């Protein structure tokens, strides 16, 4: 394993502990300007997110109605009733974003897919960097104020559904995640810099509870006036 990645995983709770768990549950409250661009109503109601840690699978409850949830896997997105009755589904869901730009409207299945792939990525970071098929390399460090952040560039395998195939992860001197850069390919290649803060510890795993994704300027710095997505995470448990 990359030596830097080993220190990062240890600081977030350790690979051995991570392997003992199969899923994480958390309450999430999301906001930001991206949803309005997509013609979607956004509220501040908390929702319950379940993410499977060693396979790409996620679900959020409620979704669209109090008795509905989503079920996300790489090859299928679905909205279903709590008793399993199917409301809507789409196979090969990423194909439905072909030709989309930043302001192309989304339907509920588009939104459900975005939620699934995005929050799965966030709640498995940084341990996903050690998953089979991932390739990482350390690139030039980043200076932020009086701090120097080390940066891992991750090359994702095509079998994983995520924002884009190449993403950068920034870590502070304590080896905790400070920032996550990516492009949202399903929204016309929108460049984002997501800042992470307010760490908590749940069942021995450390993770940030605040994520703020801003449009990323040509100087690679976040444009603070352009908040794309905000996520507040609480009531976290690993099982």
C-alpha positions in Angstrom: 0.0 0.0 0.0 1.1 3.6 -0.7 2.8 4.8 2.5 0.8 8.1 2.6 -2.4 6.2 2.1 -1.6 3.9 5.0 -1.2 6.9 7.3 -4.4 8.4 6.0 -6.4 5.2 6.7 -4.9 5.0 10.2 -6.0 8.6 10.9 -9.5 7.8 9.8 -9.9 4.7 12.0 -7.7 2.1 10.3 -8.2 -0.5 7.5 -8.7 -3.4 9.9 -11.5 -1.7 11.7 -13.1 -0.7 8.4 -13.1 -4.2 7.2 -15.2 -5.4 10.2 -18.1 -3.2 9.1 -20.5 -3.8 6.2 -22.6 -0.6 6.1 -22.9 2.9 7.4 -26.1 4.7 8.2 -26.3 8.5 8.6 -28.8 11.3 8.5 -28.1 13.9 5.8 -29.4 17.4 5.1 -28.5 18.7 1.6 -28.7 22.0 -0.1 -26.9 24.2 -2.6 -27.6 25.8 -6.0 -27.2 22.7 -8.2 -30.6 21.4 -7.5 -32.3 24.6 -8.6 -30.3 24.5 -11.8 -31.7 21.1 -12.4 -35.3 22.2 -11.8 -35.6 20.4 -8.6 -37.2 21.5 -5.3 -34.7 21.3 -2.4 -35.8 21.2 1.3 -33.9 21.1 4.6 -35.6 17.9 5.8 -33.2 15.3 7.1 -33.1 11.9 5.3 -31.6 8.6 6.3 -28.9 7.3 4.1 -27.6 3.7 4.1 -24.3 3.0 2.2 -22.8 -0.5 1.8 -19.0 -0.3 2.4 -17.6 -3.1 0.3 -20.0 -3.0 -2.7 -21.4 -0.1 -4.5 -24.9 0.1 -3.2 -26.8 2.9 -1.4 -30.3 3.9 -0.4 -32.0 7.0 0.9 -35.3 7.3 2.9 -37.7 9.0 2.4 -37.5 9.9 -1.3 -40.4 11.6 -3.0 -42.9 10.4 -0.4 -42.7 9.3 3.2 -43.1 5.6 2.3 -40.6 5.6 -0.5 -36.8 5.0 -0.7 -34.2 4.7 -3.4 -32.0 1.7 -4.3 -28.8 2.5 -6.1 -26.3 0.1 -7.8 -24.0 0.9 -10.7 -26.3 -0.8 -13.3 -29.7 0.2 -11.8 -31.5 3.0 -10.0 -34.9 2.5 -8.5 -37.5 4.2 -6.4 -39.6 1.8 -4.4 -42.1 1.6 -1.6 -41.0 0.4 1.8 -42.6 -3.0 1.1 -40.6 -3.4 -2.1 -43.3 -2.3 -4.6 -41.6 -0.7 -7.5 -42.4 2.9 -8.3 -39.8 3.6 -11.1 -36.5 2.2 -12.3 -33.9 2.7 -14.9 -31.2 0.4 -16.0 -27.8 1.7 -17.2 -28.7 4.9 -15.5 -25.6 6.8 -16.4 -26.5 6.6 -20.1 -29.6 8.7 -19.4 -27.3 11.8 -18.8 -25.9 11.7 -22.3 -25.7 15.3 -23.7 -26.6 16.9 -20.3 -25.2 20.3 -19.5 -25.1 22.2 -16.2 -28.7 23.4 -16.5 -30.3 20.4 -18.1 -33.3 19.4 -16.0 -33.3 16.2 -14.0 -36.1 13.8 -13.3 -36.5 12.0 -10.0 -34.4 9.0 -11.2 -31.6 11.3 -12.3 -31.6 12.9 -8.8 -31.7 9.5 -7.1 -28.7 8.3 -9.2 -26.7 11.4 -8.3 -27.5 11.0 -4.7 -26.5 7.4 -4.7 -23.2 7.6 -6.4 -22.1 10.9 -4.7 -22.9 10.0 -1.1 -21.5 6.4 -1.6 -18.3 8.1 -2.6 -18.3 10.5 0.3 -19.1 8.0 3.1 -16.5 5.5 1.9 -13.7 8.0 1.6 -10.8 7.6 2.2 -11.1 3.8 2.4 -12.3 3.5 -1.1 -8.8 4.6 -2.2 -7.6 1.1 -1.2 -10.3 -0.8 -3.1 -9.4 -3.3 -5.8 -8.9 -1.6 -9.1 -8.1 1.8 -7.7 -4.8 3.4 -8.7 -3.4 6.3 -6.8 -0.3 8.6 -7.0 0.8 11.5 -4.9 1.0 14.8 -6.8 2.3 18.2 -5.9 1.2 19.5 -2.5 -1.3 22.3 -2.1 -0.7 25.4 0.1 -3.8 26.6 2.0 -3.0 29.6 4.2 -0.1 28.5 6.5 -0.9 24.8 5.9 0.5 22.4 3.3 -1.9 19.7 2.2 -0.6 16.5 0.6 -2.7 15.4 -2.4 -3.5 11.9 -3.7 -4.8 11.6 -7.3 -7.1 8.7 -7.7 -7.8 6.9 -10.9 -11.1 5.0 -10.6 -11.9 1.8 -12.4 -14.8 2.0 -14.9 -16.7 -0.5 -12.8 -17.4 2.2 -10.1 -20.0 4.9 -10.6 -18.7 8.2 -9.3 -18.4 11.8 -10.4 -15.5 11.2 -12.8 -12.6 8.8 -13.3 -9.8 11.0 -12.0 -10.3 12.8 -8.6 -7.9 14.6 -6.2 -8.0 14.2 -2.4 -6.3 16.7 -0.2 -5.1 15.8 3.4 -3.8 18.0 6.2 -0.8 17.4 8.4 -3.0 15.2 10.6 -3.7 13.1 7.5 -7.4 13.9 7.7 -9.3 14.8 4.5 -9.6 18.6 3.9 -10.8 18.8 0.3 -12.0 16.7 -2.6 -11.8 17.8 -6.3 -13.7 16.3 -9.2 -15.7 17.1 -12.2 -19.4 16.3 -12.4 -19.5 14.6 -15.8 -23.2 14.0 -15.7 -23.7 17.8 -15.5 -21.6 18.9 -18.4 -18.2 18.4 -16.7 -18.8 21.0 -14.0 -15.6 21.4 -12.0 -16.0 21.3 -8.2 -13.9 21.7 -5.1 -15.5 20.2 -2.1 -14.3 21.4 1.3 -14.7 19.0 4.3 -14.7 19.9 8.0 -16.2 19.2 11.5 -14.9 15.7 12.0 -16.8 13.2 14.2 -16.0 9.7 15.3 -18.5 6.8 15.0 -17.7 3.3 16.0 -14.0 4.2 15.8 -14.2 5.6 12.2 -13.5 9.4 11.8 -15.3 11.3 9.1 -16.2 14.9 8.3 -19.8 16.0 9.0 -19.8 19.1 6.8 -19.2 19.0 3.0 -19.4 22.1 0.9 -18.9 21.7 -2.9 -18.1 25.0 -4.7 -17.5 25.6 -8.4 -13.8 25.4 -9.0 -12.0 28.3 -10.8 -9.2 28.0 -13.3 -6.8 28.7 -10.5 -8.1 25.5 -8.9 -9.5 27.4 -6.0 -13.1 27.1 -4.8 -15.4 30.1 -5.8 -17.1 30.7 -2.5 -19.9 32.6 -4.1 -21.0 29.6 -6.1 -22.0 26.9 -3.7 -23.2 23.9 -5.7 -24.0 21.3 -3.0 -23.9 21.4 0.8 -24.2 18.2 2.9 -24.5 18.0 6.7 -24.1 14.6 8.1 -25.2 13.4 11.6 -26.3 10.4 13.6 -23.7 8.2 12.0 -23.4 4.5 12.8 -21.2 1.7 11.3 -22.7 -1.8 11.4 
